[in-house]
Structures are given as structure tokens and as C-alpha cells.
Amino acid sequence: MIPLTEILAKSKNYGGLTLLEHTQQVTEAIELFATKYSFNFNIDVARRGAILHDLGKAHPYFQRKIKDINSGSLSEIREWNFVHRHEISSLAFLPCFPKEEWNSLIDLVIGHHKSIENDPSGRGIIDLVENDRMLIDNHLKDWNDWKGYGFEILNLFKIKTKDISYEEAKSALDYVIGFCERKNNGYSPLRGLLKSADHFASAFTHNTSSHLKYLFETPDLSFFRDEERKSDLYPLSQISTDDSRKHTLVVASTGAGKTDFLLRRSEGRVFYTLPYQASINSMWERIKSVVPNKDIRLLHATSRIVTKNNIDEQILQPLAGSAVKILTPHQLASIIFGTSGFETVMLDLHGTDVILDEIHTYSDFSRSMVLEIVKALIRLDCRIHIGTATMPTVLYNELLNMLGGKEQVYEVSLAKEILDTFDRHRIDKLEDESMIEGILRDAFANNEKVLVIFNTIKKAQDFYKKIEEEEDFRFISKMLIHSRFKRGDRVELETKLKSEFNGDGSELFGNGLMPCMVVSTQVVEVSLDISFDRMITQCAPLDGMIQRFGRVNRKRTIDTIGKFKPVHVIKPSGSVLPYKMEILKASFDQLPSEFEVLKERSLQEKIDVVYPILESKEIDVHLIYKNDRYQIKELTNNKKAVLVDALEIESSTCILETDRGKYLDGNWEERLQMEIPINYRTISRHESKFEQLEVGSYPFVIPQQEFEYQKYGLQLVEHDNFI
């Protein structure tokens, strides 16, 4: 019998952590999580669940696999040819614990990796019961040879043990199966608790203790409450946040100080949501620079790229317990769709402050999702703070009612006289795109920075190619930015846009490149702190356009108030996807023309004309909570595909053919840098034409030349069929 120090929990590739070490680390983590979560956990039971959760890794099947021991003979291959789940074997040690704790211990342990049924890989315990008549025998194989390791660990944690016979262990697993089969609808906080502790300890291993001490801190937001930040330039800074009502609804112009106000309203840990990757990158940088807490996190697909200089920050991003976490609502969607880990997210959110910024930008499925998230946050006793520059009255009233009406909601808006000071754009309507080049020539002659926005990536790419060919614009600094660049390149492009083109006030970049032109899509619409001199844009829904306009003449000073910059809006025609023509026509009609000033005080009335009713998409079929009760069975979760179906989000990835070899050989971080996100519906029209790899994120391989990609981003080109 080998010593306990040679029984591994993690393979050599993941540090070769022993089972005892991992158990110690998870136990330490769960004690903190059980104490800090706003849920009345029995800490002693939680601790025992952590001690128990991985004891099944001492099973010889697991040790053979993790040590890469290959079967030699045909009989040996047959002997070990079965599905083993270590969490099932762990529960054979239940007889060492009081019977009244068994149900809680099962909740903690049995689902900490897999849904107990309908698991995508078919490896949940109920799935295995239905498909493996030898389930219990296999999970107790050679029981007498390895149970001693479990007893040894239990003894080290001062848990009194007794010998467990094979029959007793079998009876315990029979009990586990029956318990799981009898599960009702609902969700298991205990499952979420063990998962969060296990994930944290697995991420930090030997450094678990040092990182636990920074978790669950209330953020120090004193910077935003500093009296010296009060200014007439930012009218919300003059309004008190001292109001006893739980929730907040703020409607105020871009640049009025919404971010500061929403953060000043926050009392505890903060989840700050914004709609786009670029906007949350900027917000993370902004908050991290002034909030002294160590644990300020960023959560989205490229967060590990943005935090690349700090390996600890990379690891922390998806874990629970942050002081401030900046993310998109899609990262919260698991709490309404029940995808993997939703119980942990619910525990992490419970009782916190959740800021939903720029909530008006969501439409169709995403709007329905956000409204359902608000309902879930209310059930989780969150303080909800909603901020927006524009919002249809019907949507405002819907949110107000959800949050409990005027008795529960602190409503804040700006007086019309103050709104007048935010007038900053003169609108020019264009019949078509034929006038764009003339406008650009005049703008560049005046040394202006120009932002050109199209509603689709294809239009942006085509226009950029056309401008490149124009001799008049050959020496003008220009940039194309949209969502179909490699994740790593996208972050660099955002940085370049904010520093070099916009100007960051530094000695190197000053006020930015002048003249210059940036061609883009909706990715620059929200919360990117850039301020250009002129905009040319395709018509979009009115609320979205108002956000776009906010990227022009954005800098607010005493000198800029009352000064106006031009915005040229192209009349909608032909195909207007991804939008609806009736919305675009109504939006275009509401805009002034002939360089008349767009009045901030008129925006609410105009938006209500465009959106007289609240339109949303039906997503009830996907929800785990309907009609005041849960529709999902405890200890289970839904497949991620449900979330993708409901939101139609960018659920697929592509890579360039030139990156194929590097992707196949790369680690997860290197692969992430090469991936280009794309909507599955877009790629599905072409999927038969492209190879799809069976590793990483299963990317489609696009045969685009690297130099073409560097200039224009991903283009769905096909292989040349000519020899």
C-alpha cells in the first residue's frame, strides 16, 4: 500500500497536488465562503462536506487515470473499462458521519462537477444508474484496498471513523441514488457553496490562504463620495444619494455623472453591468485606478487578456467573492437559465448591489433576459441601481413596478434647464452615402477627428476598403474597429483608439491624432470614453443613436457648454439588418435636420414616439423560475446551448488558417488570443465550407490571409477553388 502522500488529486500537469493538500485547501475555502455568503449555512456541515467531497479520488480507477497508467493486457483493459465518477465513490464514506447530516452532505458533494441527470456527457449519477447496472460495484471496486486512505484523511481532520464494510458502503450509495431520484424542483445552495470553494482552491492551490483574505471585502468607494468631486459640470454630483429607498432609477444625459452617482448609492459588494466588452474594459480600468481594494474584477471572454500582466488577476476573474465585479448581463444569465454554476452565482449575488448601466441598449431577447434578471435579483435581495441616458417610458414604468414602485425606488432625473446645457450636436440628414467623401475632405481640411459608424461589419469593412483607395485620404491616420478581430487584437485596438486616436492627455499622445478617421460599428456605442469632432453614421434605433452621438463633443468643460459639433445621419434604405425598418424610419423622422440642434429636453418625447409599446421576445420556455416556483430539479443544470438559443449571442469562434497549427499546439491562454468571436447563425450559413477543429472552443478555420485580416478583421472568405 503506497503512502497517502502519493495519492493525487491533480495530475502532474496541474501541479501534482495530493488529495490531502487539496482537501485542506477546499476546507479552508469553504469555511470562509460559508461564513461570508448571505445564507444561513451550517459551517460545521459545510466543512465536513469539503473533507468528504473528493475522497473517492483514492479509488484506483482515478489514480490510474491521473498518473497515466495504461492497461497492458486485454483482460486489464476490460477490467477498467467503465465510467467512474469520484464524487460517487466519495459518498461511500457517509457512514462515518451522523445520519441526520447525510442529505446535506450529498447535496454538497454529488453535483459538484456534474448535473445529477441529463448531464451532457451522460455522467450524472442518475444517467449512470440508467445505463450501468454495475454502477455501485464499479465505484466500490477494490474497496478494502483504498478505503484506508479516506479513513486516514478523515482522522487527520479529527473526524471519528469506523470501519465501513463493503455492504455498508453499498448501502450508503443505494441511499444516495434514492435521495437523488427523489429530488424535487428547486436549487441547492449547498451545491453552489461546495462548487465555489472547490473552484477557488483548485485555482490557487498552495496560495489559497493568501488569496482568501481579500475576498468579500466591501469596496472602498470614498473616492466617488469625495466632496471635491462635486461640480456644476456634473449635475448628478450635486444630488444627494442619501435616500432610504432600496433601489435606484437614474435617467440623465451622457456625461452627467451617472457612474459616480450609482456607485455612491452602493452599500456593499458591487456587480457593475454594461452591455459591451469595450465598455466594461474601460469601466474596469477606471474603477481599479481609484478603488484601493485588491479584488476588482473583470468578467468576459477576454478578461484574462486584459489582465495579462497579473496571473493572480487572470485566475480570480470567474471566481466568487470580489469587492467589485464588472461584467455584462450575459454573465449573470445563468441565474435565470440554470446553466452550469448558477447556484454559485446566486450565492455570490445575494444581498449585493447590482448596477445595470445603459439598460436601454438591450432589445428583443436580450431585453427580455435583462428584465428576467431584474426579477431574479429581487428574489436574491439585491439592491438594484439602474442608470441610462435614454429609456422609453413604457420600459421605465415596467422596471419601476418590478422594483416595488415609488416606495422602494429612488428616482432621479435632470431638470429641463440642466438638460439644455447638454445640447451639443447639430444634426444633418443625408439622403444616401454619396456625400460622405465630400464631408470627410472638409473635415480633414479643418483638422478634425471623424468617427464613421455602420450597422454591420460588412458595411464598415467595405467602406474602409473604399477610403483606402482614395488618394485624397492616403495620408490620413485611420483605424477600423469592430467585433471580428482576434480577442487579443481587439483589446489592443481599443487601447489604441483611446490613447493614440482619441488622445489620453499624455506627453506622448496629447489630444490625439488630428486629423484622423475611425470606422466602426456599435462596439463604440456605449461607455468608451472617446470624444471626436464629427460623426457620420447610418441611421439606427433612436436610443442607440443618442448613445453613438455621445462619442462626439463628449468632453464637458465650461468652454464646451453651448458649443455644438456636427452629426450626419444617413437615411435608412434597402436592407437595414440587424434592425427593423419601421423603427429606423420612426427614429430618422424624429431627428432634426439642416444642422438644427438636437435638444436633450426633447429626447424622452421622441423616444416614446419611436417606442410606444414595450416589445420583448418570449423566453419563458428557457426559464428555471416561472409562476412563483422553480422549474428545474435540484442538483441539475441546463446545457449552455439553452442560453445560446435564447440570446442569439456570439456563441461560436473562428481562427485564421495561418493560426491553425499554433492553435492545435497552444494552451488555453494562447488559444484565447487567436479566437475571433462570431454569431453562430452567421457562421452556420457557411459551416460546410470551413474546417472545424475538435479542440479548445471548436473554432472554424477561415482561409484568410494574415495581411488582409490585419487591415480589415475577419472576412468569411472561402478557399480558392481554382487550381
C-alpha positions in Angstrom: 0.0 0.0 0.0 1.5 3.3 -1.1 1.6 6.2 1.4 -1.1 8.9 1.4 1.4 11.4 0.2 1.3 9.6 -3.2 -2.4 9.7 -3.6 -3.0 12.6 -6.0 -6.0 14.9 -6.5 -4.5 16.7 -9.5 -2.3 15.4 -12.3 1.4 16.4 -12.6 0.3 18.8 -15.4 -1.8 20.7 -12.8 0.8 20.7 -10.1 0.6 17.1 -8.8 -1.4 18.2 -5.8 -2.0 15.4 -3.3 -5.5 14.5 -2.2 -4.7 15.6 1.4 -3.4 19.0 0.2 -6.4 19.7 -2.0 -8.8 18.6 0.8 -7.1 21.0 3.2 -7.3 23.9 0.8 -11.0 23.3 -0.1 -11.9 23.0 3.6 -10.2 26.3 4.4 -12.0 28.0 1.5 -15.4 26.6 2.4 -15.2 27.8 5.9 -14.8 31.4 4.6 -17.4 31.1 1.9 -20.0 29.6 4.3 -19.4 32.4 6.7 -19.4 35.3 4.2 -22.3 34.3 1.9 -25.6 35.9 2.9 -27.1 32.5 3.6 -27.5 30.6 6.9 -25.1 27.7 6.3 -24.2 25.2 9.0 -20.4 25.8 8.9 -19.6 22.5 10.5 -21.6 20.5 8.0 -20.1 22.6 5.1 -16.6 21.8 6.5 -17.4 18.1 6.6 -18.7 18.2 3.1 -15.4 19.7 1.9 -13.5 17.0 3.7 -15.7 14.3 2.1 -16.1 15.7 -1.4 -13.0 14.2 -3.1 -12.2 11.1 -1.0 -13.3 9.0 -4.0 -10.2 10.1 -5.8 -8.4 7.5 -3.8 -10.2 4.9 -6.0 -7.7 3.0 -8.1 -9.5 3.9 -11.3 -8.9 7.7 -10.6 -5.3 7.1 -9.5 -4.5 5.1 -12.6 -6.0 7.8 -14.9 -4.4 10.8 -13.2 -1.0 9.0 -13.1 -1.4 8.0 -16.8 -1.1 4.3 -16.0 -2.1 2.4 -19.2 -3.7 -1.1 -19.1 -1.4 -3.7 -20.5 -3.2 -6.9 -21.3 -6.6 -7.3 -22.9 -8.1 -8.6 -19.6 -6.7 -5.5 -17.8 -8.3 -3.2 -20.4 -11.7 -5.0 -19.8 -11.3 -4.8 -16.0 -11.0 -1.0 -16.1 -13.4 -0.3 -18.9 -16.1 1.6 -17.0 -17.2 5.1 -16.2 -16.0 6.3 -12.8 -17.1 9.5 -11.1 -15.0 10.2 -8.0 -17.8 12.1 -6.3 -20.0 8.9 -6.2 -17.1 6.9 -4.6 -16.6 9.7 -2.1 -20.1 9.2 -0.7 -19.3 5.6 0.2 -17.8 7.2 3.4 -21.1 8.6 4.5 -21.4 6.0 7.4 -18.6 8.0 9.1 -21.0 10.9 9.6 -24.2 11.3 11.5 -27.2 10.1 9.6 -29.0 13.4 10.0 -26.3 15.1 8.0 -26.3 12.7 5.1 -28.8 14.7 2.9 -26.8 17.9 3.3 -23.5 16.1 2.6 -25.0 14.6 -0.5 -26.2 18.0 -1.7 -22.7 19.3 -1.2 -20.8 16.5 -2.9 -22.8 14.7 -5.6 -23.2 17.5 -8.0 -20.0 19.5 -7.6 -18.9 18.5 -11.1 -21.9 17.1 -12.9 -25.6 17.6 -13.2 -27.1 14.5 -11.5 -29.2 13.8 -14.6 -29.3 14.9 -18.2 -25.6 15.7 -18.0 -24.2 16.5 -21.5 -21.7 13.7 -21.2 -24.2 11.3 -19.6 -22.1 11.0 -16.4 -24.5 12.3 -13.8 -25.4 9.7 -11.2 -29.0 9.2 -12.4 -27.7 9.0 -16.0 -25.3 6.2 -14.9 -27.9 4.4 -12.9 -30.0 4.1 -16.1 -27.1 2.9 -18.2 -24.7 1.0 -15.9 -26.1 -1.9 -14.0 -22.6 -2.3 -12.3 -22.5 1.3 -11.2 -22.1 0.6 -7.4 -19.8 -2.3 -7.9 -17.5 -0.3 -10.1 -17.4 2.7 -7.8 -16.5 0.4 -4.9 -14.0 -1.7 -6.8 -11.2 -2.9 -4.6 -12.9 -1.1 -1.7 -10.9 -2.7 1.0 -7.6 -1.7 -0.7 -8.3 2.0 -0.9 -10.8 2.9 1.8 -7.9 3.3 4.3 -6.8 6.5 2.5 -10.2 8.0 3.2 -10.1 7.0 6.8 -6.6 8.4 7.2 -7.7 11.8 5.8 -10.8 11.8 8.0 -8.7 11.1 11.0 -6.3 13.9 10.2 -9.3 16.3 10.3 -10.3 14.8 13.6 -13.4 13.1 12.3 -14.1 9.9 14.2 -14.1 7.0 11.9 -15.2 3.4 12.0 -14.6 0.6 9.6 -17.1 0.5 6.7 -17.7 -2.9 5.2 -18.4 -3.3 1.5 -22.1 -3.9 2.3 -22.3 -0.7 4.4 -20.6 1.3 1.6 -23.0 -0.2 -1.0 -26.0 0.6 1.2 -24.8 4.2 1.5 -24.6 4.5 -2.3 -28.0 3.0 -2.6 -29.2 5.7 -0.2 -27.5 8.4 -2.4 -29.2 7.1 -5.5 -32.6 7.0 -3.9 -32.1 10.5 -2.5 -31.1 11.9 -5.9 -34.1 10.2 -7.6 -36.5 11.7 -5.2 -35.2 15.3 -5.6 -37.9 17.9 -6.2 -37.7 21.1 -8.2 -35.6 23.9 -6.8 -32.0 24.8 -6.4 -29.3 23.7 -4.0 -27.3 26.5 -2.2 -25.1 23.7 -0.7 -24.1 22.6 -4.2 -23.2 26.2 -5.0 -21.2 26.5 -1.8 -19.0 23.5 -2.4 -18.5 24.4 -6.1 -17.3 27.9 -5.2 -14.9 26.6 -2.6 -13.6 23.8 -4.8 -13.1 26.1 -7.8 -11.2 28.7 -5.7 -8.9 26.2 -4.1 -8.3 24.4 -7.4 -7.4 27.7 -9.0 -4.9 28.9 -6.3 -3.8 25.5 -4.8 -0.9 26.3 -2.4 -1.7 30.1 -2.5 -5.3 29.6 -1.4 -4.8 31.0 2.1 -3.1 34.2 0.9 -5.9 35.0 -1.6 -8.8 34.1 0.7 -8.1 37.1 2.9 -9.1 39.6 0.1 -12.5 38.0 -0.6 -15.8 39.5 0.4 -14.5 43.0 1.1 -16.9 45.9 1.0 -15.3 48.2 -1.6 -13.9 51.5 -0.5 -15.9 53.9 -2.7 -14.8 57.0 -0.8 -13.2 58.4 -4.0 -16.7 58.8 -5.6 -18.1 60.4 -2.4 -15.3 63.0 -2.1 -16.9 66.4 -1.7 -14.2 67.8 -4.1 -15.8 65.8 -6.9 -18.9 67.9 -6.7 -19.2 70.2 -9.8 -21.8 72.1 -11.7 -20.4 70.4 -14.8 -21.7 67.1 -13.5 -25.2 67.8 -12.1 -25.7 64.4 -10.6 -22.7 65.1 -8.3 -24.8 67.8 -6.7 -27.7 65.4 -5.9 -27.6 63.5 -2.6 -27.6 59.7 -2.7 -28.8 59.6 0.9 -32.2 58.1 0.5 -33.6 55.1 2.4 -35.3 53.5 -0.6 -33.6 50.3 -1.6 -33.4 50.7 -5.4 -32.4 53.4 -7.8 -33.6 54.6 -11.3 -31.5 57.3 -12.8 -32.1 58.9 -16.2 -29.5 61.5 -17.1 -27.5 62.7 -20.1 -24.2 61.2 -21.0 -21.5 63.0 -19.0 -23.9 64.0 -16.2 -22.0 61.8 -13.6 -24.2 58.6 -13.6 -21.3 56.3 -12.8 -20.3 58.2 -9.7 -23.9 58.5 -8.6 -24.7 54.8 -9.0 -21.5 53.8 -7.1 -22.3 56.4 -4.4 -25.7 54.6 -4.0 -24.0 51.3 -3.4 -23.6 50.0 0.2 -21.9 46.6 -0.2 -20.1 44.5 -2.8 -20.8 45.6 -6.3 -21.7 43.9 -9.6 -21.5 46.6 -12.3 -23.0 45.5 -15.6 -22.5 47.2 -19.0 -23.6 45.9 -22.4 -20.4 45.6 -24.4 -16.9 44.2 -23.9 -15.2 47.5 -24.8 -17.3 49.4 -22.3 -16.6 47.0 -19.4 -12.9 47.1 -20.2 -12.9 50.9 -19.8 -15.0 50.7 -16.6 -12.7 48.2 -15.0 -9.7 50.4 -15.7 -11.5 53.4 -14.3 -12.7 51.8 -11.1 -9.5 49.8 -10.5 -7.5 53.1 -10.7 -9.4 54.7 -7.8 -10.7 51.9 -5.6 -8.0 50.6 -3.3 -9.4 47.1 -2.8 -7.2 44.4 -4.3 -10.1 42.4 -5.7 -11.6 44.4 -8.5 -12.6 42.0 -11.3 -13.4 42.0 -14.9 -15.6 39.2 -16.4 -16.0 38.4 -20.1 -14.4 36.2 -22.7 -11.2 38.3 -23.0 -10.8 39.4 -19.3 -7.8 37.2 -19.0 -6.2 39.0 -21.9 -6.9 42.4 -20.4 -5.4 41.3 -17.1 -2.5 39.5 -18.7 0.3 41.2 -16.6 -1.1 39.7 -13.4 -1.6 35.9 -13.3 -3.5 36.1 -10.0 -6.0 38.5 -11.5 -6.4 36.2 -14.5 -7.3 33.3 -12.2 -9.6 35.4 -10.0 -11.9 36.7 -12.7 -14.6 34.0 -12.8 -14.5 33.1 -9.0 -16.8 34.3 -6.3 -16.3 36.9 -3.6 -15.0 40.0 -5.4 -15.3 43.5 -3.9 -16.4 44.9 -7.4 -17.0 42.8 -10.5 -17.6 44.5 -13.9 -19.4 42.3 -16.4 -22.1 42.1 -19.0 -25.6 40.8 -18.0 -24.9 37.7 -20.1 -22.5 36.6 -17.3 -25.5 36.8 -14.9 -27.9 35.0 -17.2 -27.2 31.6 -15.6 -29.4 32.6 -12.7 -32.4 32.7 -15.0 -31.5 29.9 -17.4 -29.9 27.5 -14.9 -26.7 26.8 -16.7 -23.7 25.3 -15.0 -22.7 27.1 -11.8 -25.9 29.1 -11.5 -26.1 28.2 -7.8 -22.7 29.7 -7.1 -23.6 32.9 -9.0 -26.8 33.2 -7.0 -24.9 32.9 -3.7 -22.3 35.4 -4.9 -25.1 37.9 -5.8 -27.2 37.5 -2.8 -27.6 40.8 -0.9 -25.2 42.8 -3.1 -25.5 46.0 -5.0 -26.1 45.4 -8.7 -25.7 48.3 -11.1 -27.4 47.9 -14.5 -25.9 50.7 -16.6 -27.1 51.7 -20.1 -30.0 49.3 -19.7 -31.8 50.8 -22.7 -29.3 49.3 -25.2 -30.9 45.8 -24.9 -33.6 44.7 -27.3 -35.6 41.6 -28.2 -34.2 38.5 -26.5 -31.6 40.5 -24.5 -34.1 42.9 -23.2 -36.3 40.0 -22.1 -33.3 38.5 -20.4 -32.4 41.6 -18.5 -36.0 42.0 -17.2 -35.9 38.4 -16.0 -32.5 39.0 -14.4 -34.0 42.0 -12.5 -36.8 39.7 -11.2 -34.2 37.2 -10.1 -32.1 39.9 -8.4 -35.1 41.0 -6.4 -35.6 37.4 -5.2 -31.9 37.4 -4.2 -32.5 40.5 -2.0 -30.1 42.7 -4.1 -30.1 46.4 -4.2 -30.6 47.3 -7.8 -29.4 50.6 -9.3 -30.4 51.3 -12.9 -28.8 54.1 -15.0 -29.5 55.2 -18.5 -29.2 58.2 -20.8 -32.5 57.3 -22.5 -35.3 54.9 -21.8 -38.8 54.5 -23.3 -41.4 55.5 -20.7 -43.1 52.1 -21.1 -39.8 50.3 -20.2 -39.2 52.8 -17.3 -42.6 52.1 -15.8 -42.2 48.3 -16.2 -38.9 48.5 -14.2 -40.4 50.8 -11.6 -43.2 48.4 -11.0 -40.9 45.4 -10.8 -38.8 47.2 -8.2 -41.7 47.9 -6.0 -42.9 51.3 -7.2 -42.1 54.7 -5.8 -42.0 53.5 -2.2 -39.0 51.3 -3.0 -37.3 53.2 -5.8 -35.2 56.4 -5.6 -36.0 58.2 -8.9 -33.5 60.7 -10.2 -33.7 62.8 -13.4 -32.4 66.2 -14.5 -34.4 69.4 -14.8 -35.1 70.7 -18.3 -32.9 73.7 -17.7 -30.0 71.5 -16.8 -30.7 69.2 -19.8 -30.3 72.3 -22.0 -26.7 72.5 -21.0 -26.1 69.1 -22.5 -27.2 70.1 -26.0 -24.1 69.5 -28.1 -25.0 68.1 -31.5 -26.3 69.6 -34.8 -27.9 67.1 -37.0 -27.6 66.8 -40.7 -29.7 64.3 -42.6 -28.1 62.6 -45.6 -30.2 61.0 -48.4 -27.5 58.4 -49.1 -23.8 57.7 -48.7 -22.7 59.6 -51.8 -21.9 62.8 -49.8 -19.6 61.1 -47.2 -16.4 61.6 -49.1 -17.0 65.3 -49.5 -17.8 65.7 -45.8 -14.6 63.9 -45.0 -12.5 66.2 -47.2 -13.9 69.3 -45.5 -13.5 67.8 -42.0 -9.9 66.8 -42.6 -9.1 70.2 -44.0 -10.3 71.5 -40.7 -8.0 69.1 -38.8 -11.0 67.2 -37.3 -11.2 63.7 -35.8 -14.1 61.9 -37.5 -16.0 58.8 -36.4 -17.8 56.8 -39.1 -20.3 54.2 -37.8 -22.0 51.5 -39.8 -24.6 49.0 -38.5 -22.9 45.9 -39.9 -19.3 44.7 -40.0 -19.5 44.1 -43.8 -20.5 47.7 -44.4 -17.7 49.0 -42.2 -15.2 46.8 -43.9 -16.3 47.8 -47.5 -16.3 51.5 -46.6 -12.8 51.2 -45.1 -11.5 49.5 -48.2 -13.0 52.2 -50.4 -11.5 55.0 -48.4 -8.1 53.3 -48.5 -8.1 53.5 -52.3 -8.8 57.3 -52.3 -5.7 59.3 -53.0 -7.1 62.2 -51.0 -7.2 60.2 -47.8 -3.9 58.3 -48.3 -2.0 60.2 -45.5 -4.9 60.5 -43.1 -4.5 58.3 -39.9 -7.3 55.8 -39.9 -8.5 52.8 -38.0 -11.1 50.1 -38.5 -12.5 48.5 -35.3 -15.3 46.0 -34.9 -16.0 42.8 -33.0 -14.4 40.4 -35.5 -10.8 40.7 -34.6 -8.9 38.2 -32.5 -9.7 38.6 -28.9 -6.1 39.8 -28.2 -6.0 42.2 -31.1 -9.4 43.7 -30.1 -8.1 44.7 -26.7 -5.1 46.3 -28.4 -7.3 48.2 -30.9 -9.5 49.5 -28.0 -6.4 50.8 -26.2 -5.0 52.4 -29.4 -8.4 54.1 -30.1 -8.5 55.6 -26.6 -4.8 56.7 -26.4 -3.5 57.4 -29.9 -6.6 58.4 -31.8 -8.7 60.0 -29.1 -5.8 61.2 -27.1 -5.2 60.4 -23.4 -3.6 63.7 -22.4 -0.2 62.1 -22.0 3.0 63.7 -23.2 3.2 61.1 -26.0 -0.4 61.3 -27.3 -1.8 64.6 -26.0 -5.2 65.3 -27.7 -4.8 62.5 -30.2 -4.2 62.3 -33.9 -5.6 65.2 -35.9 -6.9 64.8 -38.4 -7.9 61.2 -38.2 -10.8 58.8 -39.0 -12.1 55.8 -37.2 -14.6 53.5 -38.9 -16.5 51.3 -36.6 -19.8 49.6 -35.6 -21.9 49.5 -32.5 -18.9 48.4 -30.5 -18.1 52.1 -29.7 -21.6 53.0 -28.8 -21.5 52.7 -25.0 -19.1 53.9 -22.3 -16.0 54.2 -24.3 -14.5 57.4 -23.2 -13.7 59.0 -26.5 -14.6 62.4 -27.9 -14.4 63.1 -31.6 -15.2 66.3 -33.6 -17.7 64.9 -36.1 -19.7 61.8 -36.8 -21.1 60.2 -39.9 -23.5 57.3 -39.1 -26.0 55.0 -40.6 -29.4 55.5 -39.0 -30.0 53.2 -36.0 -32.8 53.0 -33.4 -33.1 56.4 -31.8 -31.9 55.3 -28.3 -28.8 53.7 -29.8 -28.1 56.7 -32.0 -28.2 59.0 -29.0 -25.5 56.8 -27.4 -23.5 57.0 -30.6 -23.8 60.8 -30.6 -22.2 60.7 -27.1 -18.9 59.8 -28.7 -18.8 63.3 -30.3 -18.2 66.5 -28.3 -18.1 64.4 -25.2 -15.6 66.4 -23.1 -17.6 68.6 -20.9 -16.0 71.8 -19.7 -17.1 75.4 -19.1 -15.8 76.2 -22.6 -17.6 73.4 -24.4 -21.1 74.1 -22.9 -23.1 75.8 -25.7 -20.7 74.6 -28.4 -22.0 72.2 -31.0 -20.4 69.6 -33.2 -22.0 68.1 -36.4 -23.5 64.6 -36.7 -24.5 63.4 -40.2 -27.2 60.6 -40.3 -27.7 58.6 -43.4 -31.4 57.9 -44.3 -32.3 54.2 -43.9 -32.8 52.3 -47.2 -32.6 48.8 -48.6 -31.7 46.1 -46.1 -31.3 47.5 -42.6 -30.5 44.4 -40.7 -29.9 43.9 -37.8 -32.7 46.4 -37.2 -36.3 46.8 -38.3 -37.1 49.3 -41.0 -40.2 50.7 -39.1 -38.1 51.5 -36.1 -35.4 53.2 -38.2 -37.9 55.3 -40.2 -39.5 56.4 -37.0 -36.1 57.2 -35.5 -35.0 59.2 -38.6 -38.2 61.2 -38.6 -37.7 62.3 -35.0 -34.3 63.8 -35.7 -33.9 67.5 -36.6 -32.3 68.4 -39.9 -30.2 71.1 -41.6 -27.8 71.2 -38.7 -30.5 72.1 -36.2 -29.6 71.4 -32.6 -30.8 68.1 -31.1 -32.4 69.2 -27.8 -31.8 67.0 -24.8 -35.1 68.0 -23.2 -37.0 66.7 -26.3 -35.4 63.2 -26.3 -37.9 61.5 -23.9 -40.8 62.6 -26.1 -39.1 61.5 -29.3 -38.2 58.1 -27.8 -41.7 57.5 -26.7 -42.9 58.2 -30.3 -40.5 55.5 -31.6 -41.3 53.0 -28.8 -45.0 53.4 -27.9 -45.2 49.9 -26.5 -42.7 47.5 -24.8 -41.6 44.9 -27.3 -39.8 41.8 -25.9 -39.2 38.3 -27.0 -40.7 35.2 -25.4 -38.1 33.3 -23.4 -40.4 31.6 -20.9 -39.6 28.2 -22.2 -36.0 28.6 -21.1 -36.5 30.0 -17.6 -35.9 28.0 -14.5 -38.3 30.1 -12.4 -41.9 30.7 -13.5 -45.2 31.2 -11.8 -43.6 31.7 -8.5 -41.7 28.4 -8.4 -38.6 26.7 -9.8 -39.0 24.6 -12.9 -35.6 22.9 -12.6 -34.8 19.8 -10.5 -32.3 20.3 -7.6 -28.7 19.4 -8.3 -29.2 19.7 -12.0 -28.4 22.4 -14.5 -29.3 23.1 -18.1 -27.0 22.9 -21.0 -25.3 26.0 -22.1 -26.9 25.7 -25.6 -30.2 26.8 -23.9 -28.5 30.2 -23.2 -27.2 30.5 -26.7 -30.6 29.7 -28.2 -32.3 32.3 -26.0 -29.9 35.1 -26.6 -28.6 34.5 -30.1 -25.3 35.8 -28.8 -21.8 35.3 -30.4 -21.6 31.7 -29.5 -19.0 30.5 -32.0 -15.4 31.2 -32.7 -13.2 31.3 -35.8 -9.4 31.3 -36.2 -7.3 32.1 -39.2 -5.9 29.2 -41.2 -2.4 30.7 -40.5 -3.1 30.1 -36.8 -4.3 26.5 -37.2 -1.0 24.9 -36.1 -0.4 27.3 -33.2 -4.0 26.7 -32.0 -3.7 23.0 -32.0 -0.4 23.1 -30.1 -1.3 26.1 -27.8 -2.5 26.2 -24.2 -5.9 27.8 -23.3 -4.4 31.3 -22.9 -2.6 31.2 -26.3 -5.8 29.8 -28.0 -7.9 32.6 -26.4 -5.7 35.2 -28.1 -6.3 33.7 -31.5 -10.0 33.3 -31.3 -12.4 35.6 -33.2 -16.0 35.6 -31.8 -18.9 35.3 -34.2 -22.6 34.7 -34.1 -23.3 31.0 -34.8 -26.2 32.0 -37.1 -23.7 33.9 -39.2 -21.2 31.1 -39.5 -23.8 28.3 -39.8 -24.6 29.5 -43.3 -21.1 28.7 -44.3 -20.1 26.0 -41.9 -20.0 23.2 -44.5 -17.3 25.2 -46.3 -14.9 25.5 -43.4 -13.0 23.0 -41.3 -14.0 22.9 -37.6 -11.3 21.9 -35.1 -12.1 19.4 -32.3 -10.1 21.2 -29.6 -10.4 24.3 -27.5 -13.5 26.3 -28.4 -14.1 24.2 -31.6 -13.2 27.1 -33.9 -14.0 27.2 -37.6 -10.8 27.7 -39.7 -11.0 30.6 -42.1 -8.6 30.7 -45.1 -8.0 34.5 -44.9 -4.6 35.9 -45.5 -3.0 37.4 -42.4 -2.2 40.8 -44.0 -5.9 41.1 -45.1 -7.0 40.3 -41.6 -4.7 42.8 -40.0 -6.3 45.6 -42.1 -10.0 44.5 -42.1 -10.6 41.9 -39.5 -12.3 38.6 -40.2 -13.9 38.1 -43.6 -15.7 34.9 -44.3 -13.7 34.1 -47.5 -13.8 30.6 -49.0 -10.9 28.5 -50.3 -9.9 29.3 -53.8 -11.4 26.7 -56.0 -9.2 27.4 -59.0 -6.0 25.4 -59.4 
